[in-house]
Amino acid sequence: MVIEPKKKRSANPVTALSNGLEEDLQRQGYGVGTIWKQRRLFNDLLIWLEGKQLAMADLTVAKVDRFMADRRAAGVRKLKTRKALGAILVYLRGLGLVPPAENPVEDGPAGEILERYTRFLAVERGLTAAAILRYVDCLRPFLDRQTRQGNLDLASLTSSDVTSFVVAWCPSVNSGVAKLTVTALRSFCGFLHLEGVLRRSLVPAVPTVTYRHQAGLPKGLEPDEVRRILTSCDTTSDNGVRDLVILTLLVRLGLRRCEVSRLGLDDIDWRAGTICV
């Protein structure tokens, strides 16, 4: 058996700020892997700020949302919501390098509708600020997908738009995010209908996302792997012959192990060449 060496993580740039962030995260009990990811995210943020010709003092909530939207648009699969930057922003605010925490003010094409939706969740549904933030974060990829040439036309939203987004987006995120995204999308579609933006409710168009532990079909063996397993049985011994028979039943007839274990001689019709399971 050949064991491939574990790939080394690329080194994150070492700066006084990144070292300070690492020490701060260590004091809070973060693991080594999480600290490495946070340093990588911090480096990405610094590169983004430099590309946009922005200083850390310009890093408002709106700019954070823009940074995350650009990450999602670039196809980043992890650490792509405002929550991912939480520990980094707390550290930078403690140093006085970024503005204090503020109430989110939405901008861009989705700004107005998200502000109205936020008030709806708080007043009509009684959700906490943290829950509202999670709902809004889950909706951003959907709204980004519906924004075309800087315009967001939710009045023309169709069932196909909703379903295709869930089918395309949810497999790329973990089960928790996928389920919350579906929940938020159903809530948002209901809100749009109540507000008169949609003439009919698109809630039924949101498919159910089901994630089960180790879901999916088992992977089969390659023919060469099967051959090597069968030839490994020692047919000169009783145990080897027994093993070969068991493996042959599993491979050729597709029986389950419990079915093979319950087989007896009376279950075999030698003349007809059949087995009663």
Rosetta blueprint (number, residue, H / E / L):
1 M L
2 V L
3 I L
4 E L
5 P L
6 K L
7 K L
8 K L
9 R L
10 S L
11 A L
12 N L
13 P L
14 V L
15 T L
16 A H
17 L H
18 S H
19 N H
20 G H
21 L H
22 E H
23 E H
24 D H
25 L H
26 Q H
27 R H
28 Q L
29 G L
30 Y L
31 G L
32 V H
33 G H
34 T H
35 I H
36 W H
37 K H
38 Q H
39 R H
40 R H
41 L H
42 F H
43 N H
44 D H
45 L H
46 L H
47 I H
48 W H
49 L H
50 E H
51 G H
52 K L
53 Q L
54 L L
55 A L
56 M H
57 A H
58 D H
59 L L
60 T L
61 V H
62 A H
63 K H
64 V H
65 D H
66 R H
67 F H
68 M H
69 A H
70 D H
71 R H
72 R H
73 A H
74 A L
75 G L
76 V L
77 R L
78 K L
79 L L
80 K L
81 T L
82 R H
83 K H
84 A H
85 L H
86 G H
87 A H
88 I H
89 L H
90 V H
91 Y H
92 L H
93 R H
94 G H
95 L L
96 G L
97 L L
98 V L
99 P L
100 P L
101 A L
102 E L
103 N L
104 P L
105 V L
106 E L
107 D L
108 G L
109 P L
110 A L
111 G H
112 E H
113 I H
114 L H
115 E H
116 R H
117 Y H
118 T H
119 R H
120 F H
121 L H
122 A H
123 V H
124 E L
125 R L
126 G L
127 L L
128 T L
129 A H
130 A H
131 A H
132 I H
133 L H
134 R H
135 Y H
136 V H
137 D H
138 C H
139 L H
140 R H
141 P H
142 F H
143 L H
144 D H
145 R H
146 Q H
147 T E
148 R E
149 Q L
150 G L
151 N E
152 L E
153 D L
154 L H
155 A H
156 S H
157 L L
158 T L
159 S H
160 S H
161 D H
162 V H
163 T H
164 S H
165 F H
166 V H
167 V H
168 A H
169 W H
170 C H
171 P H
172 S H
173 V L
174 N L
175 S H
176 G H
177 V H
178 A H
179 K H
180 L H
181 T H
182 V H
183 T H
184 A H
185 L H
186 R H
187 S H
188 F H
189 C H
190 G H
191 F H
192 L H
193 H H
194 L H
195 E L
196 G L
197 V L
198 L L
199 R L
200 R L
201 S L
202 L L
203 V H
204 P H
205 A H
206 V L
207 P L
208 T L
209 V L
210 T L
211 Y L
212 R L
213 H L
214 Q L
215 A L
216 G L
217 L L
218 P L
219 K L
220 G L
221 L L
222 E L
223 P H
224 D H
225 E H
226 V H
227 R H
228 R H
229 I H
230 L H
231 T H
232 S L
233 C L
234 D L
235 T L
236 T L
237 S L
238 D H
239 N H
240 G H
241 V H
242 R H
243 D H
244 L H
245 V H
246 I H
247 L H
248 T H
249 L H
250 L H
251 V H
252 R H
253 L H
254 G L
255 L L
256 R L
257 R H
258 C H
259 E H
260 V H
261 S H
262 R L
263 L L
264 G L
265 L H
266 D H
267 D H
268 I E
269 D E
270 W L
271 R L
272 A L
273 G L
274 T E
275 I E
276 C L
277 V L
